[in-house]
Amino acid sequence: MTLPRIGAEDLEVDFDDGERLFYQGELFTGEVVEYQGSALVGLETYRDGITDGPVKQWFEDGTLRAEGNMRMGFPVGESRRWHPNGTLAAKRITTEDGHRPLAELEWDENGQQTRSWYAPGARQE
């Protein structure tokens, strides 16, 4: 099944006070894309107006900037972010319900780890 896709800049996109996304006056289910010029720089998946599913961002040159998954508006599982040179910048691991971070790791542009935090009892990599 192919999800409907709309642009983030579309004039018929609106948000309510609860940050739910509406398109043409209805809660939106599908993909929202964002462009800078002709470059795709963002993609978010929504269900009933709430981010739910894959989320990706790219730098203008097409290099992956960040990716993760959302469930009912919360980040779940593993999400990653990269530096412009392609080196991993950060990894965050969250419980599958999105309510508790389990680990947060960061690296500089040379790949040297600068931060390592694990929740008590969380599995360390």
N, C-alpha and C positions, 0 to 999 in steps of 0.2 A: 504494500500500500504506500503510495506516494503522498506525503504531507503537503498541504498548501504552503506556499512560501510568499512572504511579503517583505518589503523593505522597511527598515527602521525609520527612515525619513518620510514614509508615506503620510500624507496629511490626515488619513483616516485612522491612524494609530493614536491611541490615547491610553492613559493610565489613570486608575482611580486612587483614592487615598491609601488603599491597601496594596498599591503597586501591582495590581492585576492589569494585564494588557487587554485592551479592547480594540477590535478592528471592525469598522463600520457599525459601531454601537454594540457589538456582541463580544463576549469573552472569546479570545482567540486560541485555537489549537492548530499548531503547525510550526514552521520554521520562520524565524525573523533574521534577515541578513542585513549587514551594514557594509557600505562601501566607502572608501576614500578615493575619490576620482573613479577610476575603473577597477581599483584593487579591492577584492573581497577581504575585509578585515575582521568580520565577526559573524558568527552564526549561533543562535540560541534556539532551543526547542521549547515550545510552550504547550501546556495542556490546560484547558479551561482558564486561560489567562495567567497561569503561573509557570515559571520556568520548571521544566520537567523533562529531562533527557540530556543528550549531548550538548556541550557548549564548547565552541572553539573560537580562537582569535589568531589572526595572522598579522605579521608586519606587512607594510606596503609592498615589500619585495616578494611576498608569498611565503616567507619563512614562518613556520609555526611559532606563535607567541605563547599560547596557553591552551590547555584542553582539560576537560573534566566532565563530570556528570552531575546533574541536579535532580533532586526528587522532592516534589512539592515545595520548591523554592529554597531548598537547602542543598549545599554541596555534599555529595556522598562519595565514598570510596576514595580513590586516588585522583588528585588533580596535579597537573604539572605546569610550570611556566619556564620559558627559555629566554636567555639573553639574545640580543640581535645577531650575535655571531654563531648561534645554534647550540651553545653550551647550556646545559640544564641549569636554571637559576633557582628553582624551588620545587619542592614536592610536599604536598599536604595529604595526609590520610585521615579520613573522617569515618565515623561509624556509618553503617548502611542506612540509618534513619536520619543522618546528618546533624544530630544533636550534640555530638561529642568529638572533638579532635583527638586523634590517636597519635599523630606524629607530624612534626614540621621540620623540614630539612631545607637548607639553603646553601648555594655555592656562588662563588664569584665568577667573573667572566673567564678566568683561567681554569675553572673546574675544581678549585680548592674549596672544601667545605668550610662554611663560615658559621653555620648554626645547626644544631642537632638537638631536638627536643622530642621526648616521648612521654606520653601519659603514663602514670603509674600502672604497671601491669601490662602495658602494650608491648607487642612483639617488636623487637628492634631488628633493623635490617643490617 
